[in-house]
């Protein structure tokens, strides 16, 4: 593990492995750098891979007030550490953070994303209007378990009784450990889980090649949102993984990402 300082002085913990063109991996809700261990190892056969703890998670620090721009600056600090330009892969809400970073001028030469969790149709209920506010209230009360449960029901769409059963599972403690950052992901997502089409100008400043990955066997809004994102401009391309859901195996992702990052292949 190594550390880098972000623009506001926050310490961001990361791991680096492999050699070749630099790729930074951006995790979604609950994810820490360890969740990318297998994918990072596979990509490191062809690339220099950076996996990191987003602020407020794992070994990284945090700041009293959250702003999406701070997370963009965290990514910028990592990119600067590996030479001033990198390619990026973003998973779930981390995909949207990566899109925001490129749109705001981060030095990213290629971007791949997998299933940004957009809700752009009526295939499931949108997020409640007070979703981020309620999450923030729960976290402020230290009710991390309730925050996780609210995320799983309101954002993921799981039945409440299924989530109640999950509270006894061994992995629940790990989810509670990063629950304080769930409002961060809510702010990153903005209004993209509202049931309305993606704003046409949201990422119009993204001009680098973008590979949009999605499975075709998961929640239907995921593929719908992926198709909508990929249709935004000619530099966006869709890659559908047959039979896959949101939790795709690294062994399936790695060959596609390697091709995109090393040769420009988009299918």
N, C-alpha and C positions, 0 to 999 in steps of 0.2 A: 504493500500500500504506500502511496505517496499523497502529498497534499499540494493544493494550489490556492492562492488567495484570489477571491473574486473582487470586483471593483469596489464593493462596499466593505471589504476587509474580511468577509465571511470565508472560513476555511472550507474547501471542498475536497473530499477524499476521493481518490481514484486509484485504479490499477491499470497498468499498461503491459501488454504482451505482444509478441510477434514483431514482424518487420515488414516494410513496404508502405504503401499509401495509408494515411491515417484515417481511421473510422471511429467516431464517438457514438456510444450506445446510450440512448435516453429512455429510461424506464417510465412506466405508467404508475397508476395508483398502487401503493404498498411496496413497490419494487425498490430494492437496493442493488448495489453492484453485484452482489452474490447471485442474484437471480439470473444474471447474464453469463454465469460461469461457463456453461457448456457452449452457448452460442459464441462467446468470445474466444474460446479455445479453438473452435472450428474455423472462425474467421481469421484467427491469428496465423494460420498456415499460409495466408496470402497477404495479410494486412497488419499494420500496427493498430491494435485495438485498445481503446480507452473505455472502460466501464467505470461509472462513478455513482456516488450517493448524492442524489439531489438534496438540496438544502433542507435541513430539518430531519434528515434520515441518516441512519447508520452512523458513520464516523464524521459526517459533515456537520458544520455549524449552521446557524440560522440567524435571522435578524428579527427585531421586535415587530416590525411592520412588513407584511408581505406585499410584493408587487411582481407581476409576471416579468417585468423588465429585469428584476434582480436575477431571475433564473436564466434569462437570456445572457446576462453578463457572466453567470457561472459557466455556461457553455462556451462563451467567448474566451474566458480565462483558460479553459482546457484546450481549446483550439490554438490559442497562442502558445501554450506549453509544447504542443507537438509541431510547431513550425509556422503557425499563422494561417493555415488553411486545412480543412479536413472535410471528409464526407461524414454523413450522419445517418443513423438508423433510429427511428422513434417508434416505440411500442405503445399502443392504446392512447391514453391521454398524453404520454410522452411524444407521440407522433404530432399532436397538435402543438405542443411546446416547441418541437423542432421546426414545424411550419412557421410558427410565430418568429422564431429566431432568424430563419432565412428571410422572412418578410421584413424584419427590422434591420437587416444588413449584416448578419453574422457571416463570416468568411467560410461558407459551405459550398463545395463544388458539386456535390451530388447528394440527394436526399432520398432515403427509402423509408416508408412508413408501413406499419401493419395495423389495420383495423382501428383507426381513430374512432372513438365510440360516439359518432354522430347519431342524433335522432332527427331525421329530416322528413319523416312521413308519419302516418297514423298507425303503423304496425304495432306500436306499443305506446303507453302514455309518456308524455314529455316529462322533464324534470319539473317539480313544483317551483313556482316563482320565487319562493323564499329558501330554496335548497341550500345555497351557500351560507346564507344567514343562519339557518338552523344548524347546519354542520358546525359553523363557527361557534355558536352558542354551546353546543354539546362539548366541543373540544375545550372551550373556555371553562367549562364546569369540571373538566377532567373526566368526563363520561366517555372514555375512549371506546369501550365496548358498544355503547349505544350509538356512537358515531359510525363505527364499522357497520352495525346493523342497519342504520339509516342509509348508508351508502349502498349496501347490498340490496336493499329493497327499493329505494327510490331511483338510484342510478343504474344498477345492474338489472333490476327488475325481478329479483328472486322473491318467491312467496315468503311471507313473514315466518310461517311455521318451519320452513326449511332453514332459514337463517337462525332461528332459535335453537335448532338442533346443532348447528355449526359451532355454537358457543362452547361446546364441550370438546371440540376437536383440538388436537395438538397444535395445529397451525394458527389457531385463533389469537394466541398470545403474540405471534409475530405480526399479525395484522393490527392489533392494538398498538404495537410499538411504533408504527408509522402513521397511526390514525390522525395525529395532530396535523399532518400535511394534507389530509383529504380536502379541506377548503381550498388549498392551493390548486389542486387539480380542478376543482370546480371553477376557480377563476380563470385557469388556463382554457377550459372548455368554453367559457362565456355563454353565448346564446345558441351554441351549435347542437344542443340537446333539447331544443324547444319544440320540435315537430315541424319546424318550417324549413324550407330549402336553405342551403348554405348561401350566405351573401355573395353575390357574384364578384365583388371587389375585395373580399376578405384577404386573399393571398395573391392578388394580381401582380404584386411586386416580386413574386417568386419566379425567377426566370431560369434557374438551374434545372437539370433533369430530375424529375421526381418519379419514383416508382411507388405505386399505391398497391399494397398487398391486402388481400381479404380472402377468408375462407368462404365456402358456399354451403356449409352445413351448420352454421351457428345461428345466432339471432338475426332475423332477416334485415333489421335496420342497419347492421354492420355492412353488408354487401351493398345495400342501397346507398348508404353514405359514401362508401368507397367509390362506387361508380360515379356518384355525383361529383366527388372531389376530382377524380381522374378526368372528368369531362370539362374541367375548368379551362384548360389551355392545352396547346399541342405538346408542351414539354412535360405534361403529366401522362403517365401510362399505367394501366391497371393490370395486375397479375392476380389471377384467381387460383387459390390452392384447393383442389378438389377434395371434398370430404373433411375439410378442416374447420375448426371453430376458433374462438378467441385465443384459447391456450394452445397455440400451435407448437409442435416440436421443433427444437433448434436444428435437428438434422434435416428438416424440410426447409426451414428458412435459409440456412447457411449457403447451400449451393446457389440459390436465386440471388441472394445478397452478394455473394462473391462474384458472380457473373456481372451483376450491375455495377459493382464498385471497381472491378478490375478491367472489364472489357466493354462496359456500356450496354450489355444485354439487358433487355427489358421484358423478356418472356422466357 
